Amino acid sequence: MAHSIAHHGAGAQAPPAIRRIGLADLREALSRGVDDFLATPTQLVFLALIYPVVGLLAARLAWGGNAFHLIYPLVMGFALLGPVGAIGLYEISRRREAGEATSWLDAIKVLRSPAILSVLALGMVLVGIFVAWLLVAQAIYDAAFPAMRHASLGALLRDVIDTPEGRWMILAGNAVGLVFAAVVLAISVVAFPLMLDRQAGVGEAVATSLRAVMANPGTMLAWGLMVLAGFVLGCLPLFVGLAVVMPILGHATWHLYRRLLEAP
């Protein structure tokens, strides 16, 4: 059972109270995310046109620019932008929660939200983190292979597997990538739903998200690993799996937000 943590302040409006949650809450959030997805099956069409195309375009960009080493960082880096792409899904889950009829069009109606400017502002922060991740990934590659540019994907894979430099690059890249992912999780896990639900400002939303993570470090670590595993599995069949994985995770994030924060 979730336990709440009370907060008291001198301001006119107290910050949102945070609950302590456990693995059972994560399972419940995922279960409700699946229910939301199944209840709005047209979401499959809507997202199947976005995530696979974006992933394939990213891979094609890296391929055409003789930057094979950036294909993996580009694909995995899109997970950093997942919270922005899920804002329409939060709106669908909110409407279902209120007993309203829903369709994939509700994902577009979220653009009319009074909080959309705050959402876009935090979204730009995530875009900046995404760009910083790509720059760091390039720097790690340059450090591993300072005088080399691989002419083919096969040549890169051989050096990654067969050389100490390549293995170091993979270890360092994944370790740094996890740091970037942890930062995004910490600042956004409840921030976007909070802004849409209560029209909170960016500062309040990010601070609340950080408090939620600090109050539930083990559970939030487990959630982050679940999101990462889902994203990896979704990428395997040419990114088509993301059309199912990402909506479920997006809906589940809304229900996780509901379990992390006390009702106003």
Backbone as JSON, one array per atom type, in Angstrom:
{
  "sequence": "MAHSIAHHGAGAQAPPAIRRIGLADLREALSRGVDDFLATPTQLVFLALIYPVVGLLAARLAWGGNAFHLIYPLVMGFALLGPVGAIGLYEISRRREAGEATSWLDAIKVLRSPAILSVLALGMVLVGIFVAWLLVAQAIYDAAFPAMRHASLGALLRDVIDTPEGRWMILAGNAVGLVFAAVVLAISVVAFPLMLDRQAGVGEAVATSLRAVMANPGTMLAWGLMVLAGFVLGCLPLFVGLAVVMPILGHATWHLYRRLLEAP",
  "N": [[0.85, -1.19, 0.0], [0.46, 2.26, -0.71], [2.17, 4.87, 0.99], [1.74, 8.08, 2.3], [3.67, 11.12, 2.23], [3.71, 13.84, 4.16], [3.8, 17.36, 3.53], [4.66, 20.55, 4.69], [4.28, 24.01, 4.5], [4.92, 27.56, 4.36], [3.76, 28.91, 2.35], [1.05, 30.02, 0.2], [-0.02, 27.92, -1.16], [0.42, 24.59, -0.63], [3.09, 22.39, -1.6], [2.63, 19.54, -3.81], [1.77, 16.53, -2.13], [3.8, 13.69, -1.59], [3.65, 10.21, -2.18], [4.92, 7.14, -0.8], [5.75, 4.37, -2.71], [5.57, 0.98, -4.0], [6.77, -2.06, -5.64], [4.41, -3.35, -6.29], [2.76, -1.24, -6.93], [3.92, -0.37, -9.29], [3.36, -2.54, -10.94], [0.58, -2.36, -10.97], [0.25, 0.13, -12.22], [1.32, -0.44, -14.76], [-0.5, -2.42, -15.56], [-2.88, -0.95, -15.75], [-2.06, 0.76, -17.71], [-1.9, -0.95, -19.91], [-4.62, -1.58, -20.11], [-5.68, 0.93, -20.83], [-4.49, 1.27, -23.32], [-5.56, -0.9, -24.79], [-8.22, -0.21, -24.7], [-8.33, 1.92, -26.38], [-7.79, 1.35, -29.26], [-7.1, 2.6, -31.67], [-4.94, 4.08, -31.17], [-2.75, 2.58, -31.82], [-2.5, 2.83, -34.6], [-2.0, 5.57, -34.75], [0.45, 5.93, -33.36], [2.07, 4.15, -34.64], [2.73, 5.43, -36.94], [4.5, 7.29, -36.14], [6.69, 6.66, -34.18], [8.16, 4.41, -35.41], [8.87, 5.59, -37.9], [10.35, 7.85, -37.12], [12.51, 6.61, -35.82], [13.65, 5.12, -37.95], [14.32, 7.17, -39.71], [16.25, 8.48, -38.2], [18.26, 6.52, -38.1], [18.82, 6.36, -40.83], [19.82, 8.92, -41.32], [22.2, 8.92, -39.82], [23.5, 6.85, -41.16], [23.76, 7.81, -43.82], [25.46, 9.95, -43.35], [27.97, 8.94, -42.91], [28.36, 8.21, -40.27], [28.29, 5.89, -38.59], [28.72, 5.14, -36.0], [26.99, 6.63, -34.5], [24.47, 5.63, -34.74], [23.44, 3.81, -32.8], [23.52, 5.49, -30.38], [21.69, 7.46, -31.3], [19.26, 6.05, -31.65], [18.78, 4.93, -29.07], [18.81, 7.27, -27.68], [16.39, 8.47, -28.25], [14.68, 7.57, -26.35], [15.02, 9.37, -24.35], [13.41, 11.42, -25.11], [10.93, 10.42, -24.83], [9.06, 11.12, -22.68], [8.03, 13.56, -23.62], [6.78, 12.86, -26.02], [4.69, 11.43, -25.02], [2.65, 13.01, -24.05], [0.1, 13.32, -25.17], [-0.96, 10.82, -24.65], [-1.22, 10.86, -21.89], [-3.39, 12.55, -21.65], [-5.43, 11.02, -22.78], [-5.54, 8.9, -20.93], [-6.3, 10.35, -18.67], [-8.86, 11.2, -19.42], [-10.21, 8.73, -19.68], [-10.05, 7.89, -17.05], [-11.75, 9.7, -15.9], [-14.12, 8.78, -16.8], [-14.9, 9.47, -19.35], [-15.64, 9.3, -22.88], [-13.17, 8.18, -25.21], [-10.76, 8.74, -27.83], [-8.21, 8.44, -30.39], [-7.95, 11.02, -31.24], [-8.07, 12.61, -29.02], [-5.49, 12.72, -28.15], [-4.38, 14.69, -29.69], [-5.86, 16.89, -28.97], [-4.72, 17.68, -26.63], [-3.0, 19.71, -27.14], [-4.39, 22.02, -26.78], [-4.31, 22.54, -24.15], [-4.09, 24.61, -21.2], [-1.6, 24.43, -20.08], [0.24, 24.05, -22.05], [2.41, 25.63, -22.91], [4.23, 25.49, -20.79], [4.7, 22.76, -20.89], [5.95, 22.56, -23.39], [8.23, 24.06, -22.85], [9.63, 22.52, -20.92], [9.91, 20.33, -22.54], [11.75, 21.28, -24.43], [13.98, 21.39, -22.82], [14.48, 18.67, -22.5], [15.06, 18.05, -25.14], [17.45, 19.44, -25.37], [19.01, 17.93, -23.58], [19.05, 15.55, -24.99], [20.54, 16.31, -27.28], [22.94, 16.93, -26.01], [23.65, 14.38, -25.12], [24.19, 13.1, -27.57], [26.45, 14.56, -28.36], [28.24, 13.87, -26.34], [28.4, 11.13, -26.8], [29.66, 11.16, -29.29], [32.11, 12.24, -28.49], [33.07, 10.18, -26.86], [33.42, 8.16, -28.74], [35.41, 9.37, -30.33], [37.48, 9.41, -28.47], [37.92, 6.71, -28.15], [38.62, 5.82, -30.71], [40.71, 7.65, -31.96], [42.0, 8.35, -34.38], [40.5, 7.44, -36.51], [37.88, 6.71, -38.82], [35.18, 4.81, -39.3], [34.4, 3.06, -42.21], [32.28, 1.45, -42.78], [29.39, -0.21, -41.42], [29.87, -2.84, -40.68], [32.67, -2.86, -40.31], [32.87, -1.2, -38.09], [31.45, -2.71, -36.15], [33.1, -4.95, -35.97], [35.43, -3.85, -34.83], [34.37, -2.94, -32.42], [33.7, -5.31, -31.14], [36.05, -6.87, -31.2], [38.26, -5.43, -30.25], [40.07, -3.87, -27.52], [39.61, -1.12, -27.3], [37.14, -0.79, -28.53], [35.46, -2.26, -26.85], [35.78, -0.8, -24.52], [34.57, 1.58, -25.35], [31.87, 0.81, -25.62], [31.22, 0.11, -22.96], [31.75, 2.54, -21.6], [30.06, 4.28, -23.0], [27.46, 3.21, -22.52], [27.36, 3.44, -19.74], [27.49, 6.24, -19.36], [25.22, 6.91, -20.8], [23.23, 5.81, -19.16], [23.37, 7.58, -17.04], [22.42, 9.95, -18.22], [19.82, 9.06, -18.8], [18.87, 8.63, -16.21], [18.81, 11.23, -15.22], [16.84, 12.4, -16.86], [14.63, 10.81, -16.15], [14.4, 11.54, -13.44], [13.72, 14.28, -13.5], [11.38, 14.34, -14.93], [9.46, 12.33, -14.48], [7.01, 12.66, -13.13], [6.51, 15.21, -13.91], [5.45, 16.14, -16.47], [2.78, 14.95, -16.52], [1.83, 16.28, -14.2], [1.9, 19.01, -14.89], [-0.01, 19.04, -16.96], [-2.27, 18.12, -15.61], [-2.68, 19.76, -13.34], [-1.93, 22.25, -14.11], [0.6, 23.11, -13.29], [3.61, 25.04, -12.88], [6.8, 24.98, -14.65], [9.03, 24.89, -12.9], [7.88, 24.08, -10.41], [6.84, 21.6, -11.2], [9.11, 20.11, -11.97], [10.54, 20.13, -9.55], [8.77, 18.7, -7.92], [8.81, 16.25, -9.22], [11.48, 15.48, -8.75], [11.38, 15.25, -5.95], [9.62, 13.12, -5.73], [11.11, 11.03, -6.83], [13.31, 10.96, -5.07], [12.02, 10.19, -2.76], [11.3, 7.64, -3.38], [13.53, 5.88, -4.2], [14.44, 3.2, -4.84], [12.17, 2.02, -6.04], [11.75, 3.76, -8.18], [14.1, 3.34, -9.57], [13.65, 0.71, -10.37], [11.45, 1.17, -12.03], [12.64, 2.74, -14.04], [14.39, 0.84, -15.17], [12.52, -0.96, -16.16], [11.27, 0.61, -18.11], [13.46, 1.03, -19.82], [14.01, -1.63, -20.62], [11.62, -2.24, -21.95], [11.75, -0.39, -24.03], [14.02, -1.23, -25.43], [13.18, -3.79, -26.29], [11.07, -2.99, -27.9], [12.41, -1.77, -29.98], [13.57, -3.81, -31.39], [12.18, -5.28, -33.59], [12.67, -3.67, -36.09], [11.83, -1.24, -34.98], [9.07, -1.29, -34.95], [7.77, -2.42, -32.81], [7.7, -0.39, -30.96], [5.35, 0.96, -31.37], [3.54, -0.3, -29.82], [4.76, -0.66, -27.33], [5.53, 1.95, -26.45], [3.04, 3.45, -26.21], [1.81, 1.96, -24.13], [3.65, 2.3, -22.02], [3.49, 5.09, -21.83], [0.77, 5.53, -21.05], [0.9, 4.08, -18.66], [2.66, 5.65, -17.21], [1.09, 7.85, -16.57], [-0.68, 6.69, -14.71], [1.16, 5.91, -12.81], [1.97, 8.41, -11.95], [-0.41, 9.19, -10.68], [-0.37, 7.47, -8.51], [1.89, 8.24, -7.19], [1.49, 10.85, -6.3], [-0.47, 12.62, -3.93], [-3.97, 13.23, -4.16], [-5.2, 16.51, -5.05]],
  "CA": [[0.0, 0.0, 0.0], [1.25, 3.48, -0.78], [2.15, 5.69, 2.19], [1.97, 9.47, 1.89], [4.63, 11.93, 2.97], [3.1, 15.16, 4.24], [4.69, 18.52, 3.4], [4.06, 21.75, 5.25], [5.01, 25.2, 4.11], [4.3, 28.82, 4.71], [3.18, 29.52, 1.16], [-0.39, 29.96, 0.08], [-0.38, 26.61, -1.68], [1.44, 23.61, -0.28], [3.49, 21.54, -2.73], [1.95, 18.24, -3.82], [2.28, 15.52, -1.19], [4.35, 12.52, -2.27], [3.47, 8.91, -1.54], [5.9, 6.08, -1.0], [5.11, 3.28, -3.42], [6.4, -0.21, -4.15], [6.7, -2.76, -6.91], [3.0, -3.63, -6.58], [2.22, -0.05, -7.58], [4.4, -0.38, -10.68], [2.58, -3.54, -11.67], [-0.76, -1.81, -11.16], [0.33, 1.18, -13.24], [1.48, -1.09, -16.06], [-1.75, -3.09, -15.9], [-3.82, 0.07, -16.2], [-1.57, 1.26, -19.0], [-2.34, -1.91, -20.93], [-6.06, -1.41, -20.26], [-5.92, 2.16, -21.6], [-4.09, 1.03, -24.71], [-6.53, -1.8, -25.41], [-9.5, 0.48, -24.8], [-8.23, 2.92, -27.45], [-6.91, 0.64, -30.2], [-6.64, 3.45, -32.77], [-3.62, 4.59, -30.81], [-1.75, 1.78, -32.54], [-2.3, 3.46, -35.9], [-1.43, 6.9, -34.54], [1.85, 5.88, -32.96], [2.83, 3.37, -35.63], [3.19, 6.36, -37.96], [5.45, 8.24, -35.57], [7.92, 6.12, -33.62], [9.0, 3.69, -36.37], [9.4, 6.51, -38.91], [11.4, 8.66, -36.5], [13.68, 5.77, -35.61], [14.26, 4.79, -39.23], [14.95, 8.39, -40.24], [17.48, 8.72, -37.44], [19.26, 5.56, -38.57], [19.2, 6.73, -42.2], [20.64, 10.13, -41.23], [23.54, 8.52, -39.4], [24.07, 6.02, -42.22], [24.16, 8.64, -44.95], [26.5, 10.89, -42.98], [29.16, 8.2, -42.54], [28.47, 8.28, -38.81], [27.69, 4.65, -38.13], [28.85, 5.05, -34.55], [25.92, 7.38, -33.85], [23.17, 4.97, -34.91], [22.99, 3.32, -31.49], [23.15, 6.62, -29.52], [20.48, 8.12, -31.79], [18.08, 5.23, -31.38], [18.55, 4.87, -27.64], [18.57, 8.63, -27.2], [14.99, 8.86, -28.4], [14.01, 7.27, -25.09], [15.07, 10.6, -23.55], [12.32, 12.29, -25.55], [9.68, 9.71, -24.64], [8.06, 11.84, -21.89], [7.38, 14.6, -24.43], [5.91, 12.2, -26.98], [3.58, 10.75, -24.35], [1.7, 13.95, -23.44], [-1.25, 13.01, -25.65], [-1.41, 9.61, -23.97], [-1.66, 11.25, -20.56], [-4.72, 13.12, -21.78], [-6.37, 9.9, -22.99], [-5.71, 8.21, -19.64], [-7.07, 11.23, -17.79], [-10.27, 11.16, -19.83], [-10.76, 7.43, -19.3], [-10.15, 7.9, -15.6], [-12.94, 10.51, -15.57], [-15.29, 8.14, -17.35], [-15.27, 10.08, -20.62], [-15.3, 8.56, -24.1], [-11.85, 8.58, -25.71], [-10.28, 8.29, -29.14], [-6.85, 8.92, -30.6], [-8.01, 12.47, -31.45], [-7.83, 13.28, -27.75], [-4.05, 12.95, -28.03], [-4.09, 15.96, -30.36], [-6.54, 17.95, -28.23], [-3.89, 18.13, -25.51], [-2.33, 20.94, -27.55], [-5.19, 23.15, -26.32], [-4.19, 22.65, -22.7], [-3.48, 25.85, -20.7], [-0.23, 24.18, -19.65], [1.05, 23.6, -23.18], [3.68, 26.38, -22.99], [5.13, 24.89, -19.81], [5.07, 21.44, -21.43], [6.93, 22.78, -24.47], [9.48, 24.55, -22.25], [10.35, 21.37, -20.38], [10.26, 19.51, -23.69], [12.98, 21.81, -25.01], [15.07, 20.96, -21.93], [14.79, 17.28, -22.85], [15.74, 18.08, -26.44], [18.82, 19.84, -25.08], [19.69, 16.77, -23.0], [19.25, 14.61, -26.09], [21.66, 16.8, -28.08], [24.15, 16.77, -25.2], [23.98, 12.96, -25.14], [24.83, 12.79, -28.84], [27.78, 15.15, -28.35], [29.08, 13.05, -25.46], [28.62, 9.86, -27.5], [30.68, 11.43, -30.3], [33.39, 12.41, -27.79], [33.52, 8.85, -26.43], [33.91, 7.48, -29.95], [36.69, 10.0, -30.7], [38.49, 8.99, -27.51], [38.22, 5.29, -28.38], [39.25, 5.68, -32.04], [41.04, 9.04, -32.26], [42.49, 8.6, -35.74], [39.81, 6.48, -37.38], [36.47, 6.83, -39.13], [34.81, 3.52, -39.88], [33.76, 3.24, -43.52], [31.1, 0.61, -42.9], [28.87, -0.66, -40.14], [30.56, -4.08, -40.36], [33.98, -2.55, -39.77], [32.67, -0.68, -36.74], [31.07, -3.8, -35.27], [34.27, -5.8, -35.73], [36.32, -3.19, -33.87], [33.69, -2.89, -31.13], [33.71, -6.65, -30.53], [37.36, -7.53, -31.18], [39.35, -4.6, -29.73], [39.84, -3.28, -26.18], [39.05, 0.23, -27.46], [35.72, -0.92, -28.82], [34.75, -2.7, -25.65], [35.75, 0.35, -23.61], [33.59, 2.52, -25.87], [30.53, 0.31, -25.28], [31.03, 0.22, -21.52], [31.67, 3.95, -21.23], [28.87, 4.87, -23.6], [26.26, 2.77, -21.81], [27.38, 4.01, -18.39], [27.11, 7.65, -19.46], [23.83, 6.94, -21.23], [22.38, 5.58, -18.0], [23.33, 8.82, -16.27], [21.48, 10.83, -18.91], [18.47, 8.52, -18.62], [18.48, 8.86, -14.82], [18.48, 12.66, -15.09], [15.53, 12.62, -17.5], [13.63, 10.18, -15.3], [14.25, 12.29, -12.2], [13.08, 15.59, -13.68], [10.17, 14.31, -15.76], [8.59, 11.18, -14.28], [5.66, 13.17, -12.87], [6.44, 16.63, -14.28], [4.52, 16.39, -17.56], [1.4, 14.75, -16.07], [1.45, 17.3, -13.23], [1.62, 20.26, -15.61], [-1.27, 18.9, -17.68], [-3.37, 17.85, -14.7], [-2.9, 20.84, -12.37], [-1.37, 23.48, -14.67], [1.76, 23.52, -12.52], [4.71, 25.62, -13.63], [7.93, 24.07, -14.9], [9.83, 24.74, -11.69], [7.17, 23.25, -9.43], [6.7, 20.24, -11.73], [10.41, 19.43, -11.88], [10.85, 19.93, -8.13], [7.91, 17.62, -7.44], [9.33, 15.0, -9.79], [12.7, 15.14, -8.01], [10.99, 14.78, -4.62], [9.01, 11.79, -5.87], [12.19, 10.07, -7.05], [14.1, 10.83, -3.84], [11.22, 9.47, -1.77], [11.13, 6.25, -3.82], [14.68, 5.61, -5.08], [14.47, 1.83, -5.34], [11.03, 1.81, -6.93], [11.97, 4.53, -9.4], [15.14, 2.63, -10.32], [12.99, -0.43, -11.02], [10.63, 1.71, -13.12], [13.54, 3.12, -15.12], [14.85, -0.37, -15.83], [11.39, -1.5, -16.91], [11.11, 1.44, -19.3], [14.58, 0.73, -20.7], [13.82, -2.96, -21.19], [10.54, -2.14, -22.91], [12.19, 0.36, -25.2], [14.93, -2.09, -26.19], [12.37, -4.8, -26.95], [10.29, -2.34, -28.94], [13.28, -1.41, -31.1], [14.13, -4.97, -32.08], [11.64, -5.55, -34.94], [12.69, -2.44, -36.9], [11.15, -0.18, -34.24], [7.62, -1.41, -35.02], [7.29, -2.73, -31.47], [7.49, 0.83, -30.19], [3.97, 1.38, -31.53], [2.8, -0.92, -28.73], [5.46, -0.46, -26.06], [5.51, 3.33, -26.0], [1.73, 3.83, -25.66], [1.58, 1.31, -22.84], [4.48, 3.0, -21.03], [2.95, 6.43, -21.65], [-0.42, 5.43, -20.21], [1.31, 3.62, -17.34], [3.27, 6.78, -16.51], [0.0, 8.64, -15.98], [-1.18, 6.01, -13.51], [2.24, 6.01, -11.83], [1.84, 9.77, -11.4], [-1.55, 9.18, -9.76], [-0.01, 6.73, -7.31], [2.98, 8.93, -6.51], [1.05, 12.12, -5.73], [-1.78, 12.69, -3.3], [-4.94, 14.06, -4.88], [-5.24, 17.86, -4.49]],
  "C": [[0.88, 1.23, 0.0], [1.08, 4.27, 0.51], [2.49, 7.12, 1.79], [2.98, 10.13, 2.8], [4.07, 13.34, 3.0], [4.17, 16.23, 4.13], [3.96, 19.74, 3.92], [4.91, 22.93, 4.85], [4.24, 26.43, 4.45], [3.59, 29.45, 3.54], [1.68, 29.34, 1.13], [-0.84, 28.58, -0.38], [0.75, 25.63, -1.39], [1.83, 22.82, -1.52], [2.77, 20.21, -2.68], [2.6, 17.25, -2.86], [2.67, 14.26, -1.96], [4.04, 11.26, -1.48], [4.72, 8.05, -1.73], [5.19, 4.9, -1.63], [6.08, 2.12, -3.55], [6.21, -0.87, -5.5], [5.26, -3.11, -7.29], [2.35, -2.45, -7.29], [2.68, 0.03, -9.03], [3.61, -1.38, -11.51], [1.16, -3.03, -11.94], [-0.77, -0.73, -12.23], [0.47, 0.58, -14.63], [0.18, -1.78, -16.51], [-2.78, -2.08, -16.41], [-3.38, 0.7, -17.51], [-1.98, 0.36, -20.14], [-3.84, -1.75, -21.18], [-6.38, -0.17, -21.1], [-5.6, 1.95, -23.07], [-5.11, 0.16, -25.43], [-7.88, -1.12, -25.59], [-9.51, 1.52, -25.91], [-7.32, 2.36, -28.53], [-6.43, 1.49, -31.37], [-5.31, 4.12, -32.43], [-2.52, 3.83, -31.53], [-1.45, 2.4, -33.89], [-1.58, 4.79, -35.74], [0.06, 6.84, -34.25], [2.7, 5.06, -33.92], [3.35, 4.27, -36.74], [4.29, 7.29, -37.45], [6.75, 7.56, -35.16], [8.75, 5.32, -34.62], [9.63, 4.61, -37.4], [10.54, 7.34, -38.33], [12.67, 7.84, -36.3], [14.4, 5.44, -36.9], [14.94, 6.0, -39.85], [16.25, 8.69, -39.51], [18.59, 7.8, -37.91], [19.74, 5.94, -39.97], [20.1, 7.96, -42.21], [22.07, 9.76, -40.84], [24.24, 7.72, -40.49], [24.6, 6.88, -43.37], [25.29, 9.59, -44.64], [27.8, 10.23, -42.6], [29.44, 8.31, -41.04], [27.8, 7.05, -38.21], [27.7, 4.54, -36.61], [27.74, 5.79, -33.82], [24.55, 6.72, -34.0], [22.63, 4.52, -33.56], [22.65, 4.47, -30.54], [21.89, 7.33, -29.98], [19.23, 7.34, -31.4], [17.77, 5.21, -29.89], [18.26, 6.25, -27.06], [17.14, 9.08, -27.34], [14.18, 8.49, -27.16], [14.01, 8.49, -24.18], [13.94, 11.55, -23.9], [10.95, 11.65, -25.34], [8.65, 10.47, -23.81], [7.34, 12.94, -22.66], [6.38, 13.96, -25.38], [4.67, 11.59, -26.35], [2.52, 11.71, -23.83], [0.27, 13.7, -23.91], [-1.82, 11.78, -24.98], [-1.88, 9.91, -22.56], [-3.09, 11.78, -20.61], [-5.77, 12.02, -21.99], [-6.61, 9.16, -21.67], [-6.52, 9.05, -18.67], [-8.55, 11.18, -18.13], [-10.91, 9.82, -19.47], [-10.98, 7.35, -17.8], [-11.4, 8.66, -15.14], [-14.22, 9.92, -16.13], [-15.77, 8.71, -18.67], [-14.91, 9.15, -21.78], [-13.97, 9.07, -24.64], [-11.63, 8.05, -27.12], [-8.88, 8.86, -29.31], [-6.82, 10.43, -30.85], [-7.77, 13.24, -30.16], [-6.35, 13.53, -27.52], [-3.65, 14.27, -28.67], [-4.7, 17.12, -29.59], [-5.72, 18.47, -27.05], [-3.16, 19.43, -25.85], [-3.11, 22.18, -27.12], [-5.06, 23.39, -24.83], [-3.59, 24.0, -22.29], [-2.02, 25.68, -20.31], [0.71, 23.9, -20.81], [2.38, 24.35, -23.28], [4.7, 25.83, -21.99], [5.61, 23.52, -20.28], [6.14, 21.6, -22.5], [8.27, 23.24, -23.9], [10.29, 23.4, -21.68], [10.75, 20.41, -21.5], [11.55, 19.97, -24.34], [14.19, 21.46, -24.13], [15.48, 19.53, -22.27], [15.47, 17.19, -24.21], [17.21, 18.47, -26.24], [19.63, 18.7, -24.48], [19.99, 15.74, -24.07], [20.45, 15.03, -26.95], [22.97, 16.63, -27.31], [24.6, 15.31, -25.18], [24.68, 12.58, -26.44], [26.25, 13.36, -28.9], [28.74, 14.33, -27.48], [29.39, 11.71, -26.13], [29.69, 10.03, -28.58], [32.07, 11.57, -29.65], [33.94, 11.07, -27.32], [34.08, 8.06, -27.61], [35.27, 8.05, -30.36], [37.8, 9.58, -29.75], [38.89, 7.54, -27.74], [38.98, 5.08, -29.68], [39.66, 7.06, -32.54], [41.45, 9.32, -33.69], [41.78, 7.73, -36.75], [38.37, 6.91, -37.59], [36.07, 5.57, -39.87], [33.98, 3.73, -41.15], [32.51, 2.4, -43.69], [30.66, 0.18, -41.51], [29.56, -1.96, -39.72], [31.92, -3.84, -39.75], [33.88, -2.02, -38.34], [32.35, -1.82, -35.76], [32.25, -4.72, -34.97], [35.19, -5.17, -34.69], [35.68, -3.1, -32.48], [33.81, -4.22, -30.4], [35.12, -7.15, -30.27], [38.48, -6.7, -30.56], [39.03, -4.08, -28.34], [39.21, -1.89, -26.28], [37.55, 0.18, -27.7], [34.92, -1.34, -27.6], [34.69, -1.58, -24.61], [34.69, 1.35, -24.05], [32.17, 2.1, -25.49], [30.25, 0.48, -23.79], [30.86, 1.68, -21.1], [30.4, 4.59, -21.76], [27.6, 4.49, -22.87], [26.21, 3.33, -20.39], [26.95, 5.47, -18.41], [25.65, 7.77, -19.89], [22.87, 6.71, -20.08], [22.28, 6.81, -17.11], [22.35, 9.8, -16.9], [20.04, 10.36, -18.7], [17.97, 8.77, -17.2], [18.08, 10.32, -14.6], [17.1, 12.94, -15.67], [14.42, 12.02, -16.65], [13.35, 11.04, -14.07], [13.48, 13.58, -12.4], [11.73, 15.51, -14.38], [9.16, 13.24, -15.4], [7.17, 11.59, -13.91], [5.47, 14.6, -13.36], [5.4, 16.9, -15.37], [3.07, 16.1, -17.16], [0.94, 15.83, -15.09], [1.11, 18.62, -13.91], [0.27, 20.19, -16.33], [-2.46, 18.79, -16.74], [-3.7, 19.04, -13.82], [-2.35, 22.18, -12.84], [-0.22, 24.02, -13.81], [2.81, 24.15, -13.43], [5.86, 24.64, -13.78], [8.73, 23.83, -13.63], [9.18, 23.84, -10.67], [7.09, 21.8, -9.9], [8.0, 19.47, -11.61], [10.78, 19.15, -10.43], [10.03, 18.79, -7.54], [8.4, 16.28, -7.96], [10.59, 14.55, -9.05], [12.36, 14.62, -6.61], [10.39, 13.38, -4.68], [10.08, 10.72, -6.05], [13.01, 9.87, -5.78], [13.34, 10.08, -2.75], [11.08, 7.99, -2.1], [12.3, 5.82, -4.7], [14.7, 4.2, -5.67], [13.36, 1.55, -6.34], [11.22, 2.55, -8.25], [13.09, 3.93, -10.24], [14.52, 1.44, -11.06], [12.13, 0.05, -12.19], [11.51, 2.08, -14.31], [14.05, 1.91, -15.88], [13.74, -1.02, -16.65], [11.17, -0.71, -18.2], [12.22, 1.14, -20.31], [14.41, -0.62, -21.38], [12.71, -2.94, -22.24], [10.96, -1.44, -24.18], [13.11, -0.49, -26.07], [14.14, -3.15, -26.95], [11.56, -4.2, -28.09], [11.11, -1.99, -30.16], [13.66, -2.61, -31.96], [13.5, -5.22, -33.45], [11.52, -4.28, -35.77], [11.83, -1.34, -36.3], [9.62, -0.31, -34.24], [7.04, -1.69, -33.64], [7.05, -1.51, -30.61], [6.05, 1.32, -30.29], [3.07, 0.76, -30.48], [3.43, -0.56, -27.39], [5.31, 0.98, -25.56], [4.14, 3.79, -25.53], [1.46, 3.22, -24.29], [2.37, 2.02, -21.74], [3.96, 4.41, -20.77], [1.71, 6.42, -20.76], [-0.04, 5.03, -18.79], [1.95, 4.75, -16.53], [2.21, 7.67, -15.87], [-0.49, 7.99, -14.68], [-0.11, 5.95, -12.43], [2.2, 7.38, -11.16], [0.7, 9.83, -10.38], [-1.2, 8.49, -8.45], [1.08, 7.43, -6.52], [2.52, 10.19, -5.79], [-0.33, 11.99, -5.1], [-2.71, 13.56, -4.15], [-5.0, 15.45, -4.25], [-6.45, 18.06, -3.58]]
}
